Structure formats: C-alpha cells, structure tokens
C-alpha cells in the first residue's frame, strides 16, 4: 500500500513479481536464521542504474 501511496504504482496483481520475490525470500530466510551476512558487490551499480526501482524496494 505504501508503494502505491508514494509512487502510484500497483504491484499487487503482478504474479511474476510475487514468484520472483518468493524465490528471493527463501535463501534470505535461511541467511537470517543462521546470521549469515551477504554483501552485494553490485549494490552501488544497482543504485545508480536502477534508482527508481531501488528506491521503491528500499521503502520500509
């Protein structure tokens, strides 16, 4: 809801996005469970090239 209110982008009905997030969340859950920190070497590049997408994803 916050993404819609802030950016006026509807993601709720995007099935492909949901499936990709599920695939991403399973390894994340394991890393969180065992306290494994993983640094993303591409993060700086992602922030520059995909600024809007990164900003939307960083919403709390």
C-alpha distance matrix in Angstrom:
0.0 3.8 5.5 5.2 6.2 8.6 10.0 9.4 9.4 8.6 9.1 8.7 12.3 13.9 16.5 18.3 15.5 15.0 18.8 19.1 16.7 18.7 21.8 20.7 19.6 23.0 25.2 22.8 23.1 26.9 27.1 25.2 27.5 30.6 29.6 30.0 28.8 28.5 28.7 27.3 30.2 28.1 25.4 27.1 27.6 24.0 22.8 25.3 25.1 21.4 20.1 17.0 16.0 17.0 15.1 11.8 12.9 14.0 10.9 11.2
3.8 0.0 3.8 5.4 5.0 6.0 8.2 9.1 9.7 10.2 10.8 11.4 15.1 16.0 18.7 19.9 16.7 16.6 20.3 20.0 17.3 19.7 22.6 20.8 19.9 23.5 25.1 22.4 23.1 26.8 26.4 24.5 27.1 29.9 28.5 28.9 27.2 27.0 26.8 25.5 28.2 26.2 23.2 24.5 25.4 22.0 20.3 22.8 23.0 19.4 17.7 14.7 14.3 14.8 12.3 9.5 11.0 11.4 7.9 8.5
5.5 3.8 0.0 3.8 5.5 5.2 5.6 6.8 6.5 7.7 8.3 10.1 13.4 13.7 16.7 17.4 14.2 14.9 18.4 17.8 15.6 18.5 21.0 19.3 19.0 22.7 24.2 21.7 23.0 26.5 26.1 24.6 27.4 30.1 28.6 28.6 26.7 26.0 25.5 23.8 26.2 23.8 21.0 22.3 22.7 19.2 17.8 20.1 19.9 16.2 14.8 11.5 11.0 12.1 10.0 6.7 8.8 10.2 7.5 9.6
5.2 5.4 3.8 0.0 3.8 5.5 5.4 4.3 4.9 5.8 8.0 9.3 12.3 13.3 16.7 18.0 15.3 16.0 19.7 19.5 17.8 20.5 23.1 21.9 21.7 25.3 27.1 24.8 25.9 29.5 29.3 27.9 30.6 33.4 32.1 32.1 30.4 29.5 29.1 27.2 29.6 27.0 24.4 25.5 25.6 22.1 20.8 22.7 22.1 18.5 17.2 13.6 13.4 15.2 13.2 9.9 12.3 13.9 11.2 13.1
6.2 5.0 5.5 3.8 0.0 3.8 6.0 5.7 8.1 9.5 11.7 12.7 15.9 17.1 20.4 21.7 18.8 19.4 23.1 22.9 20.8 23.4 26.2 24.7 24.2 27.8 29.4 26.9 27.8 31.5 31.1 29.3 32.0 34.8 33.3 33.5 31.7 31.1 30.5 28.9 31.2 28.8 25.9 26.7 27.1 23.9 22.0 23.8 23.8 20.3 18.4 15.0 15.5 16.8 14.0 11.4 14.1 14.7 11.5 13.0
8.6 6.0 5.2 5.5 3.8 0.0 3.8 6.0 8.2 10.8 12.6 14.5 17.6 18.1 21.4 22.1 18.9 20.0 23.5 22.6 20.6 23.6 25.9 24.0 23.8 27.6 28.7 26.0 27.4 30.9 30.1 28.5 31.5 34.0 32.1 32.1 29.9 29.2 28.2 26.5 28.6 26.1 23.1 23.6 24.1 21.0 18.8 20.5 20.8 17.5 15.2 11.9 13.0 14.0 10.9 8.9 12.1 12.4 9.5 11.7
10.0 8.2 5.6 5.4 6.0 3.8 0.0 3.8 5.4 8.8 10.8 13.5 16.0 16.0 19.6 19.9 17.0 18.7 22.0 21.0 19.5 22.8 24.8 23.1 23.5 27.2 28.3 26.0 27.7 31.1 30.3 29.2 32.2 34.6 32.9 32.4 30.2 29.0 27.9 25.7 27.5 24.7 22.0 22.5 22.4 19.2 17.5 18.7 18.4 15.1 13.2 9.6 10.8 12.7 10.1 8.0 11.5 12.7 10.7 13.7
9.4 9.1 6.8 4.3 5.7 6.0 3.8 0.0 3.8 6.6 9.7 11.9 14.0 14.7 18.4 19.3 16.8 18.4 21.8 21.4 20.2 23.2 25.5 24.3 24.6 28.2 29.8 27.7 29.2 32.6 32.3 31.1 34.0 36.6 35.2 34.8 32.8 31.6 30.8 28.5 30.4 27.5 25.1 25.7 25.4 22.1 20.7 21.9 21.1 17.7 16.4 12.6 13.3 15.7 13.6 10.9 14.1 15.8 13.6 16.1
9.4 9.7 6.5 4.9 8.1 8.2 5.4 3.8 0.0 3.8 6.4 9.2 11.1 11.1 14.8 15.5 13.2 15.0 18.3 17.8 17.0 20.0 22.1 21.2 21.8 25.3 26.9 25.1 26.7 30.1 29.9 29.1 31.9 34.4 33.2 32.6 30.8 29.4 28.8 26.3 28.3 25.3 23.2 24.2 23.5 20.1 19.3 20.6 19.4 15.8 15.2 11.5 11.1 14.0 12.8 9.6 12.2 14.7 13.1 15.8
8.6 10.2 7.7 5.8 9.5 10.8 8.8 6.6 3.8 0.0 3.8 5.8 7.5 8.3 12.0 13.4 11.5 12.7 16.1 16.4 15.6 18.2 20.6 20.2 20.6 23.9 25.9 24.5 25.7 29.1 29.4 28.6 31.0 33.8 33.0 32.6 31.2 29.8 29.7 27.4 29.6 26.7 24.8 26.3 25.7 22.0 21.7 23.3 21.9 18.2 18.1 14.5 13.3 16.1 15.3 11.7 13.4 16.3 14.5 16.7
9.1 10.8 8.3 8.0 11.7 12.6 10.8 9.7 6.4 3.8 0.0 3.8 5.7 5.5 8.9 10.1 7.8 8.9 12.4 12.7 11.9 14.4 16.9 16.6 17.0 20.2 22.3 21.1 22.3 25.6 26.0 25.4 27.8 30.5 30.0 29.4 28.2 26.9 27.0 24.7 27.1 24.5 22.7 24.7 24.0 20.3 20.4 22.4 20.9 17.2 17.5 14.3 12.2 14.7 14.7 11.0 11.6 14.8 13.7 15.6
8.7 11.4 10.1 9.3 12.7 14.5 13.5 11.9 9.2 5.8 3.8 0.0 3.8 5.7 8.2 10.7 9.0 8.5 12.1 13.5 12.4 14.0 17.0 17.3 17.1 19.9 22.5 21.4 22.0 25.4 26.3 25.5 27.4 30.5 30.3 30.0 29.3 28.2 28.8 26.9 29.6 27.2 25.4 27.7 27.2 23.4 23.6 25.9 24.4 20.7 21.0 17.9 15.7 17.8 17.6 13.9 14.0 17.0 15.4 16.5
12.3 15.1 13.4 12.3 15.9 17.6 16.0 14.0 11.1 7.5 5.7 3.8 0.0 3.8 6.0 9.0 8.8 8.6 11.5 13.4 13.3 14.6 17.2 18.2 18.4 20.9 23.6 23.0 23.7 26.9 28.1 27.6 29.4 32.3 32.4 32.0 31.4 30.1 30.7 28.5 31.1 28.5 27.2 29.5 28.6 24.9 25.5 27.5 25.6 22.0 22.9 19.8 17.5 20.0 20.3 16.6 16.7 20.0 18.8 20.1
13.9 16.0 13.7 13.3 17.1 18.1 16.0 14.7 11.1 8.3 5.5 5.7 3.8 0.0 3.8 5.6 5.4 6.5 8.9 10.3 10.9 12.6 14.7 15.6 16.5 19.0 21.4 21.1 22.2 25.1 26.1 26.1 28.1 30.7 30.8 29.9 29.2 27.6 28.1 25.7 28.0 25.4 24.4 26.8 25.6 21.9 22.9 24.9 22.7 19.3 20.6 17.9 15.1 17.8 18.7 15.2 15.0 18.6 18.1 19.8
16.5 18.7 16.7 16.7 20.4 21.4 19.6 18.4 14.8 12.0 8.9 8.2 6.0 3.8 0.0 3.8 5.4 5.1 6.3 8.7 9.9 10.7 12.6 14.3 15.2 17.0 19.7 20.0 20.8 23.5 24.9 25.2 26.7 29.4 29.9 29.0 28.7 27.1 28.0 25.8 28.3 25.9 25.3 28.0 26.9 23.2 24.7 26.8 24.6 21.3 23.0 20.6 17.5 19.8 21.1 17.8 16.9 20.4 20.3 21.6
18.3 19.9 17.4 18.0 21.7 22.1 19.9 19.3 15.5 13.4 10.1 10.7 9.0 5.6 3.8 0.0 3.8 5.4 5.1 6.2 8.6 9.9 10.7 12.4 14.2 16.0 18.1 18.6 20.0 22.4 23.5 24.3 26.1 28.3 28.7 27.4 26.9 24.9 25.6 23.1 25.3 22.9 22.7 25.4 24.0 20.5 22.4 24.3 21.9 18.9 21.1 19.2 15.8 18.0 20.0 17.1 15.9 19.6 20.1 21.8
15.5 16.7 14.2 15.3 18.8 18.9 17.0 16.8 13.2 11.5 7.8 9.0 8.8 5.4 5.4 3.8 0.0 3.8 5.5 5.2 6.1 8.6 10.0 10.5 12.1 14.6 16.5 16.3 18.0 20.6 21.4 21.8 23.9 26.3 26.3 25.1 24.3 22.4 23.0 20.6 23.0 20.6 19.9 22.6 21.5 17.9 19.4 21.6 19.6 16.4 18.1 16.1 12.7 14.7 16.5 13.5 12.2 15.8 16.4 18.1
15.0 16.6 14.9 16.0 19.4 20.0 18.7 18.4 15.0 12.7 8.9 8.5 8.6 6.5 5.1 5.4 3.8 0.0 3.8 5.5 5.1 6.2 8.7 9.8 10.3 12.6 15.2 15.0 15.9 18.8 20.0 20.2 21.9 24.5 24.9 24.1 23.8 22.4 23.6 21.7 24.5 22.5 21.7 24.7 24.0 20.4 21.7 24.4 22.7 19.4 20.8 18.8 15.4 16.8 18.3 15.2 13.4 16.6 16.8 17.7
18.8 20.3 18.4 19.7 23.1 23.5 22.0 21.8 18.3 16.1 12.4 12.1 11.5 8.9 6.3 5.1 5.5 3.8 0.0 3.8 5.4 5.1 6.3 8.7 9.9 11.2 13.7 14.5 15.4 17.7 19.2 20.0 21.4 23.8 24.5 23.4 23.5 21.9 23.3 21.4 24.0 22.3 22.0 25.2 24.4 20.9 22.9 25.4 23.5 20.6 22.5 21.0 17.3 18.6 20.7 17.9 15.7 19.0 19.7 20.6
19.1 20.0 17.8 19.5 22.9 22.6 21.0 21.4 17.8 16.4 12.7 13.5 13.4 10.3 8.7 6.2 5.2 5.5 3.8 0.0 3.8 5.4 5.1 6.3 8.7 10.5 12.0 12.6 14.5 16.6 17.5 18.5 20.5 22.4 22.8 21.3 20.9 18.9 20.0 17.8 20.4 18.5 18.4 21.6 20.7 17.3 19.5 22.0 20.1 17.4 19.5 18.5 14.7 15.7 18.2 15.9 13.4 16.7 18.0 19.3
16.7 17.3 15.6 17.8 20.8 20.6 19.5 20.2 17.0 15.6 11.9 12.4 13.3 10.9 9.9 8.6 6.1 5.1 5.4 3.8 0.0 3.8 5.4 4.9 6.0 8.8 10.7 10.3 11.9 14.6 15.4 15.8 17.9 20.2 20.3 19.2 18.8 17.3 18.6 16.9 19.9 18.3 17.5 20.8 20.5 17.1 18.7 21.6 20.3 17.3 18.8 17.7 14.0 14.3 16.4 14.0 11.2 14.0 15.2 15.9
18.7 19.7 18.5 20.5 23.4 23.6 22.8 23.2 20.0 18.2 14.4 14.0 14.6 12.6 10.7 9.9 8.6 6.2 5.1 5.4 3.8 0.0 3.8 5.3 5.0 6.4 9.3 9.8 10.4 12.8 14.5 15.0 16.3 18.8 19.7 18.8 19.2 18.1 20.0 18.8 22.0 20.9 20.3 23.8 23.7 20.4 22.1 25.1 23.9 21.0 22.6 21.4 17.8 18.0 20.0 17.6 14.6 17.1 18.0 18.1
21.8 22.6 21.0 23.1 26.2 25.9 24.8 25.5 22.1 20.6 16.9 17.0 17.2 14.7 12.6 10.7 10.0 8.7 6.3 5.1 5.4 3.8 0.0 3.8 5.6 5.8 7.6 9.2 10.6 12.0 13.5 15.0 16.4 18.2 19.1 17.6 18.0 16.4 18.4 17.0 19.9 19.0 19.0 22.7 22.3 19.3 21.5 24.4 23.0 20.6 22.6 22.0 18.2 18.3 20.8 19.0 15.8 18.3 19.9 20.3
20.7 20.8 19.3 21.9 24.7 24.0 23.1 24.3 21.2 20.2 16.6 17.3 18.2 15.6 14.3 12.4 10.5 9.8 8.7 6.3 4.9 5.3 3.8 0.0 3.8 5.7 6.2 6.5 8.9 10.7 11.3 12.6 14.7 16.3 16.6 15.0 14.9 13.2 14.9 13.6 16.8 16.0 15.7 19.3 19.3 16.4 18.4 21.5 20.5 18.2 19.9 19.6 15.9 15.3 18.0 16.5 13.0 15.1 17.1 17.5
19.6 19.9 19.0 21.7 24.2 23.8 23.5 24.6 21.8 20.6 17.0 17.1 18.4 16.5 15.2 14.2 12.1 10.3 9.9 8.7 6.0 5.0 5.6 3.8 0.0 3.8 5.7 4.9 5.9 8.7 9.8 10.1 11.9 14.3 14.7 14.0 14.3 13.6 15.9 15.4 18.9 18.5 17.6 21.3 21.8 18.8 20.3 23.7 23.1 20.5 21.7 21.2 17.6 16.8 18.8 17.1 13.5 15.1 16.5 16.1
23.0 23.5 22.7 25.3 27.8 27.6 27.2 28.2 25.3 23.9 20.2 19.9 20.9 19.0 17.0 16.0 14.6 12.6 11.2 10.5 8.8 6.4 5.8 5.7 3.8 0.0 3.8 5.4 5.2 6.6 8.9 10.0 10.7 12.8 14.2 13.4 14.7 14.2 17.0 16.9 20.3 20.4 20.0 23.8 24.2 21.6 23.3 26.6 26.0 23.7 25.1 24.8 21.1 20.3 22.4 20.9 17.3 18.8 20.2 19.6
25.2 25.1 24.2 27.1 29.4 28.7 28.3 29.8 26.9 25.9 22.3 22.5 23.6 21.4 19.7 18.1 16.5 15.2 13.7 12.0 10.7 9.3 7.6 6.2 5.7 3.8 0.0 3.8 5.4 5.1 6.2 8.6 9.8 10.9 12.0 10.4 11.6 10.8 13.9 14.0 17.3 17.9 17.8 21.6 22.2 20.0 21.9 25.2 24.8 22.9 24.4 24.7 21.1 19.8 22.3 21.3 17.6 18.7 20.8 20.3
22.8 22.4 21.7 24.8 26.9 26.0 26.0 27.7 25.1 24.5 21.1 21.4 23.0 21.1 20.0 18.6 16.3 15.0 14.5 12.6 10.3 9.8 9.2 6.5 4.9 5.4 3.8 0.0 3.8 5.4 5.1 6.1 8.5 10.1 10.2 9.1 9.7 9.5 12.3 12.7 16.4 16.9 16.1 19.8 21.0 18.6 19.9 23.5 23.5 21.4 22.4 22.6 19.3 17.6 19.7 18.8 15.0 15.6 17.6 16.9
23.1 23.1 23.0 25.9 27.8 27.4 27.7 29.2 26.7 25.7 22.3 22.0 23.7 22.2 20.8 20.0 18.0 15.9 15.4 14.5 11.9 10.4 10.6 8.9 5.9 5.2 5.4 3.8 0.0 3.8 5.5 5.1 6.0 8.7 9.7 10.0 11.5 12.3 15.5 16.3 20.0 20.7 19.7 23.4 24.6 22.2 23.3 26.9 27.0 24.7 25.5 25.4 22.2 20.5 22.2 21.0 17.4 17.8 19.2 17.8
26.9 26.8 26.5 29.5 31.5 30.9 31.1 32.6 30.1 29.1 25.6 25.4 26.9 25.1 23.5 22.4 20.6 18.8 17.7 16.6 14.6 12.8 12.0 10.7 8.7 6.6 5.1 5.4 3.8 0.0 3.8 5.4 5.0 6.3 8.4 8.2 10.7 11.6 15.2 16.5 19.9 21.1 20.7 24.4 25.6 23.6 25.0 28.5 28.6 26.7 27.7 28.0 24.7 22.9 25.0 24.1 20.3 20.7 22.4 21.1
27.1 26.4 26.1 29.3 31.1 30.1 30.3 32.3 29.9 29.4 26.0 26.3 28.1 26.1 24.9 23.5 21.4 20.0 19.2 17.5 15.4 14.5 13.5 11.3 9.8 8.9 6.2 5.1 5.5 3.8 0.0 3.8 5.5 5.4 5.7 4.7 6.9 8.1 11.7 13.5 16.9 18.5 17.9 21.5 23.1 21.4 22.6 26.1 26.5 25.0 25.8 26.5 23.4 21.2 23.2 22.9 19.1 19.0 21.1 19.9
25.2 24.5 24.6 27.9 29.3 28.5 29.2 31.1 29.1 28.6 25.4 25.5 27.6 26.1 25.2 24.3 21.8 20.2 20.0 18.5 15.8 15.0 15.0 12.6 10.1 10.0 8.6 6.1 5.1 5.4 3.8 0.0 3.8 5.5 5.0 6.2 7.9 10.0 13.2 15.2 18.8 20.2 18.9 22.3 24.3 22.4 23.0 26.7 27.4 25.5 25.8 26.3 23.4 21.0 22.5 22.1 18.4 17.8 19.4 17.7
27.5 27.1 27.4 30.6 32.0 31.5 32.2 34.0 31.9 31.0 27.8 27.4 29.4 28.1 26.7 26.1 23.9 21.9 21.4 20.5 17.9 16.3 16.4 14.7 11.9 10.7 9.8 8.5 6.0 5.0 5.5 3.8 0.0 3.8 5.7 7.9 10.6 13.0 16.5 18.6 22.1 23.6 22.6 26.0 27.9 26.0 26.8 30.4 31.0 29.1 29.5 29.8 26.9 24.7 26.1 25.4 21.8 21.3 22.7 20.6
30.6 29.9 30.1 33.4 34.8 34.0 34.6 36.6 34.4 33.8 30.5 30.5 32.3 30.7 29.4 28.3 26.3 24.5 23.8 22.4 20.2 18.8 18.2 16.3 14.3 12.8 10.9 10.1 8.7 6.3 5.4 5.5 3.8 0.0 3.8 5.6 9.1 11.7 15.3 17.9 21.0 23.1 22.5 25.7 27.7 26.3 27.2 30.7 31.5 30.0 30.5 31.3 28.4 25.9 27.6 27.4 23.7 23.0 24.8 23.0
29.6 28.5 28.6 32.1 33.3 32.1 32.9 35.2 33.2 33.0 30.0 30.3 32.4 30.8 29.9 28.7 26.3 24.9 24.5 22.8 20.3 19.7 19.1 16.6 14.7 14.2 12.0 10.2 9.7 8.4 5.7 5.0 5.7 3.8 0.0 3.8 6.3 9.6 12.8 15.8 18.9 21.1 20.1 23.1 25.4 24.2 24.8 28.3 29.4 28.1 28.3 29.2 26.7 23.9 25.4 25.6 22.0 20.8 22.8 21.0
30.0 28.9 28.6 32.1 33.5 32.1 32.4 34.8 32.6 32.6 29.4 30.0 32.0 29.9 29.0 27.4 25.1 24.1 23.4 21.3 19.2 18.8 17.6 15.0 14.0 13.4 10.4 9.1 10.0 8.2 4.7 6.2 7.9 5.6 3.8 0.0 3.8 6.4 9.9 12.8 15.7 18.1 17.6 20.7 22.8 21.8 22.8 26.1 27.1 26.0 26.6 27.8 25.2 22.4 24.4 24.8 21.1 20.3 22.7 21.6
28.8 27.2 26.7 30.4 31.7 29.9 30.2 32.8 30.8 31.2 28.2 29.3 31.4 29.2 28.7 26.9 24.3 23.8 23.5 20.9 18.8 19.2 18.0 14.9 14.3 14.7 11.6 9.7 11.5 10.7 6.9 7.9 10.6 9.1 6.3 3.8 0.0 3.8 6.5 9.7 12.7 15.1 14.3 17.2 19.5 18.7 19.5 22.7 24.0 23.1 23.5 25.0 22.7 19.6 21.6 22.4 18.9 17.7 20.5 19.7
28.5 27.0 26.0 29.5 31.1 29.2 29.0 31.6 29.4 29.8 26.9 28.2 30.1 27.6 27.1 24.9 22.4 22.4 21.9 18.9 17.3 18.1 16.4 13.2 13.6 14.2 10.8 9.5 12.3 11.6 8.1 10.0 13.0 11.7 9.6 6.4 3.8 0.0 3.8 6.4 9.3 11.7 11.5 14.6 16.5 15.8 17.1 20.1 21.1 20.4 21.2 23.0 20.5 17.7 20.1 21.1 17.6 16.9 20.1 20.0
28.7 26.8 25.5 29.1 30.5 28.2 27.9 30.8 28.8 29.7 27.0 28.8 30.7 28.1 28.0 25.6 23.0 23.6 23.3 20.0 18.6 20.0 18.4 14.9 15.9 17.0 13.9 12.3 15.5 15.2 11.7 13.2 16.5 15.3 12.8 9.9 6.5 3.8 0.0 3.8 6.2 8.9 8.5 11.2 13.3 13.2 14.3 17.1 18.4 18.2 18.9 21.1 19.0 15.9 18.4 20.0 16.9 15.9 19.5 19.8
27.3 25.5 23.8 27.2 28.9 26.5 25.7 28.5 26.3 27.4 24.7 26.9 28.5 25.7 25.8 23.1 20.6 21.7 21.4 17.8 16.9 18.8 17.0 13.6 15.4 16.9 14.0 12.7 16.3 16.5 13.5 15.2 18.6 17.9 15.8 12.8 9.7 6.4 3.8 0.0 3.8 5.4 5.4 8.7 10.1 9.8 11.5 14.1 15.0 14.9 16.0 18.3 16.1 13.4 16.3 17.9 14.9 14.6 18.3 19.4
30.2 28.2 26.2 29.6 31.2 28.6 27.5 30.4 28.3 29.6 27.1 29.6 31.1 28.0 28.3 25.3 23.0 24.5 24.0 20.4 19.9 22.0 19.9 16.8 18.9 20.3 17.3 16.4 20.0 19.9 16.9 18.8 22.1 21.0 18.9 15.7 12.7 9.3 6.2 3.8 0.0 3.8 5.7 7.5 8.5 9.6 11.5 13.2 14.1 15.0 16.3 19.2 17.5 14.9 17.9 19.9 17.4 17.2 21.0 22.4
28.1 26.2 23.8 27.0 28.8 26.1 24.7 27.5 25.3 26.7 24.5 27.2 28.5 25.4 25.9 22.9 20.6 22.5 22.3 18.5 18.3 20.9 19.0 16.0 18.5 20.4 17.9 16.9 20.7 21.1 18.5 20.2 23.6 23.1 21.1 18.1 15.1 11.7 8.9 5.4 3.8 0.0 3.8 5.7 5.3 6.1 8.7 10.2 10.5 11.4 13.2 16.0 14.3 12.1 15.5 17.4 15.3 15.5 19.3 21.3
25.4 23.2 21.0 24.4 25.9 23.1 22.0 25.1 23.2 24.8 22.7 25.4 27.2 24.4 25.3 22.7 19.9 21.7 22.0 18.4 17.5 20.3 19.0 15.7 17.6 20.0 17.8 16.1 19.7 20.7 17.9 18.9 22.6 22.5 20.1 17.6 14.3 11.5 8.5 5.4 5.7 3.8 0.0 3.8 5.4 5.0 6.1 8.7 10.0 10.2 10.9 13.7 12.3 9.4 12.3 14.6 12.5 12.2 16.0 18.0
27.1 24.5 22.3 25.5 26.7 23.6 22.5 25.7 24.2 26.3 24.7 27.7 29.5 26.8 28.0 25.4 22.6 24.7 25.2 21.6 20.8 23.8 22.7 19.3 21.3 23.8 21.6 19.8 23.4 24.4 21.5 22.3 26.0 25.7 23.1 20.7 17.2 14.6 11.2 8.7 7.5 5.7 3.8 0.0 3.8 5.4 5.2 6.4 8.8 10.0 10.2 13.6 13.2 10.4 12.7 15.7 14.4 13.7 17.3 19.6
27.6 25.4 22.7 25.6 27.1 24.1 22.4 25.4 23.5 25.7 24.0 27.2 28.6 25.6 26.9 24.0 21.5 24.0 24.4 20.7 20.5 23.7 22.3 19.3 21.8 24.2 22.2 21.0 24.6 25.6 23.1 24.3 27.9 27.7 25.4 22.8 19.5 16.5 13.3 10.1 8.5 5.3 5.4 3.8 0.0 3.8 5.4 5.2 6.1 8.2 9.5 13.0 12.4 10.6 13.5 16.0 15.1 15.2 18.8 21.5
24.0 22.0 19.2 22.1 23.9 21.0 19.2 22.1 20.1 22.0 20.3 23.4 24.9 21.9 23.2 20.5 17.9 20.4 20.9 17.3 17.1 20.4 19.3 16.4 18.8 21.6 20.0 18.6 22.2 23.6 21.4 22.4 26.0 26.3 24.2 21.8 18.7 15.8 13.2 9.8 9.6 6.1 5.0 5.4 3.8 0.0 3.8 5.4 5.3 5.5 7.3 10.1 8.9 7.2 10.5 12.6 11.5 12.2 15.7 18.5
22.8 20.3 17.8 20.8 22.0 18.8 17.5 20.7 19.3 21.7 20.4 23.6 25.5 22.9 24.7 22.4 19.4 21.7 22.9 19.5 18.7 22.1 21.5 18.4 20.3 23.3 21.9 19.9 23.3 25.0 22.6 23.0 26.8 27.2 24.8 22.8 19.5 17.1 14.3 11.5 11.5 8.7 6.1 5.2 5.4 3.8 0.0 3.8 5.8 5.6 5.1 8.5 8.4 6.0 8.2 11.1 10.7 10.5 13.8 16.7
25.3 22.8 20.1 22.7 23.8 20.5 18.7 21.9 20.6 23.3 22.4 25.9 27.5 24.9 26.8 24.3 21.6 24.4 25.4 22.0 21.6 25.1 24.4 21.5 23.7 26.6 25.2 23.5 26.9 28.5 26.1 26.7 30.4 30.7 28.3 26.1 22.7 20.1 17.1 14.1 13.2 10.2 8.7 6.4 5.2 5.4 3.8 0.0 3.8 5.8 5.5 9.3 10.2 8.9 10.6 13.6 13.9 13.9 16.8 20.0
25.1 23.0 19.9 22.1 23.8 20.8 18.4 21.1 19.4 21.9 20.9 24.4 25.6 22.7 24.6 21.9 19.6 22.7 23.5 20.1 20.3 23.9 23.0 20.5 23.1 26.0 24.8 23.5 27.0 28.6 26.5 27.4 31.0 31.5 29.4 27.1 24.0 21.1 18.4 15.0 14.1 10.5 10.0 8.8 6.1 5.3 5.8 3.8 0.0 3.8 5.9 8.8 9.2 9.1 11.5 13.6 14.0 15.0 17.8 21.2
21.4 19.4 16.2 18.5 20.3 17.5 15.1 17.7 15.8 18.2 17.2 20.7 22.0 19.3 21.3 18.9 16.4 19.4 20.6 17.4 17.3 21.0 20.6 18.2 20.5 23.7 22.9 21.4 24.7 26.7 25.0 25.5 29.1 30.0 28.1 26.0 23.1 20.4 18.2 14.9 15.0 11.4 10.2 10.0 8.2 5.5 5.6 5.8 3.8 0.0 3.8 5.7 5.4 6.0 8.5 10.1 10.6 12.1 14.6 18.1
20.1 17.7 14.8 17.2 18.4 15.2 13.2 16.4 15.2 18.1 17.5 21.0 22.9 20.6 23.0 21.1 18.1 20.8 22.5 19.5 18.8 22.6 22.6 19.9 21.7 25.1 24.4 22.4 25.5 27.7 25.8 25.8 29.5 30.5 28.3 26.6 23.5 21.2 18.9 16.0 16.3 13.2 10.9 10.2 9.5 7.3 5.1 5.5 5.9 3.8 0.0 3.8 5.6 5.2 6.0 8.6 9.9 10.4 12.7 16.2
17.0 14.7 11.5 13.6 15.0 11.9 9.6 12.6 11.5 14.5 14.3 17.9 19.8 17.9 20.6 19.2 16.1 18.8 21.0 18.5 17.7 21.4 22.0 19.6 21.2 24.8 24.7 22.6 25.4 28.0 26.5 26.3 29.8 31.3 29.2 27.8 25.0 23.0 21.1 18.3 19.2 16.0 13.7 13.6 13.0 10.1 8.5 9.3 8.8 5.7 3.8 0.0 3.8 5.4 5.1 6.2 8.6 9.9 11.1 14.9
16.0 14.3 11.0 13.4 15.5 13.0 10.8 13.3 11.1 13.3 12.2 15.7 17.5 15.1 17.5 15.8 12.7 15.4 17.3 14.7 14.0 17.8 18.2 15.9 17.6 21.1 21.1 19.3 22.2 24.7 23.4 23.4 26.9 28.4 26.7 25.2 22.7 20.5 19.0 16.1 17.5 14.3 12.3 13.2 12.4 8.9 8.4 10.2 9.2 5.4 5.6 3.8 0.0 3.8 5.5 5.2 6.2 8.6 10.3 13.9
17.0 14.8 12.1 15.2 16.8 14.0 12.7 15.7 14.0 16.1 14.7 17.8 20.0 17.8 19.8 18.0 14.7 16.8 18.6 15.7 14.3 18.0 18.3 15.3 16.8 20.3 19.8 17.6 20.5 22.9 21.2 21.0 24.7 25.9 23.9 22.4 19.6 17.7 15.9 13.4 14.9 12.1 9.4 10.4 10.6 7.2 6.0 8.9 9.1 6.0 5.2 5.4 3.8 0.0 3.8 5.4 5.1 6.1 8.9 12.2
15.1 12.3 10.0 13.2 14.0 10.9 10.1 13.6 12.8 15.3 14.7 17.6 20.3 18.7 21.1 20.0 16.5 18.3 20.7 18.2 16.4 20.0 20.8 18.0 18.8 22.4 22.3 19.7 22.2 25.0 23.2 22.5 26.1 27.6 25.4 24.4 21.6 20.1 18.4 16.3 17.9 15.5 12.3 12.7 13.5 10.5 8.2 10.6 11.5 8.5 6.0 5.1 5.5 3.8 0.0 3.8 5.5 5.2 6.7 10.3
11.8 9.5 6.7 9.9 11.4 8.9 8.0 10.9 9.6 11.7 11.0 13.9 16.6 15.2 17.8 17.1 13.5 15.2 17.9 15.9 14.0 17.6 19.0 16.5 17.1 20.9 21.3 18.8 21.0 24.1 22.9 22.1 25.4 27.4 25.6 24.8 22.4 21.1 20.0 17.9 19.9 17.4 14.6 15.7 16.0 12.6 11.1 13.6 13.6 10.1 8.6 6.2 5.2 5.4 3.8 0.0 3.8 5.5 5.6 9.3
12.9 11.0 8.8 12.3 14.1 12.1 11.5 14.1 12.2 13.4 11.6 14.0 16.7 15.0 16.9 15.9 12.2 13.4 15.7 13.4 11.2 14.6 15.8 13.0 13.5 17.3 17.6 15.0 17.4 20.3 19.1 18.4 21.8 23.7 22.0 21.1 18.9 17.6 16.9 14.9 17.4 15.3 12.5 14.4 15.1 11.5 10.7 13.9 14.0 10.6 9.9 8.6 6.2 5.1 5.5 3.8 0.0 3.8 5.5 8.4
14.0 11.4 10.2 13.9 14.7 12.4 12.7 15.8 14.7 16.3 14.8 17.0 20.0 18.6 20.4 19.6 15.8 16.6 19.0 16.7 14.0 17.1 18.3 15.1 15.1 18.8 18.7 15.6 17.8 20.7 19.0 17.8 21.3 23.0 20.8 20.3 17.7 16.9 15.9 14.6 17.2 15.5 12.2 13.7 15.2 12.2 10.5 13.9 15.0 12.1 10.4 9.9 8.6 6.1 5.2 5.5 3.8 0.0 3.8 6.3
10.9 7.9 7.5 11.2 11.5 9.5 10.7 13.6 13.1 14.5 13.7 15.4 18.8 18.1 20.3 20.1 16.4 16.8 19.7 18.0 15.2 18.0 19.9 17.1 16.5 20.2 20.8 17.6 19.2 22.4 21.1 19.4 22.7 24.8 22.8 22.7 20.5 20.1 19.5 18.3 21.0 19.3 16.0 17.3 18.8 15.7 13.8 16.8 17.8 14.6 12.7 11.1 10.3 8.9 6.7 5.6 5.5 3.8 0.0 3.8
11.2 8.5 9.6 13.1 13.0 11.7 13.7 16.1 15.8 16.7 15.6 16.5 20.1 19.8 21.6 21.8 18.1 17.7 20.6 19.3 15.9 18.1 20.3 17.5 16.1 19.6 20.3 16.9 17.8 21.1 19.9 17.7 20.6 23.0 21.0 21.6 19.7 20.0 19.8 19.4 22.4 21.3 18.0 19.6 21.5 18.5 16.7 20.0 21.2 18.1 16.2 14.9 13.9 12.2 10.3 9.3 8.4 6.3 3.8 0.0
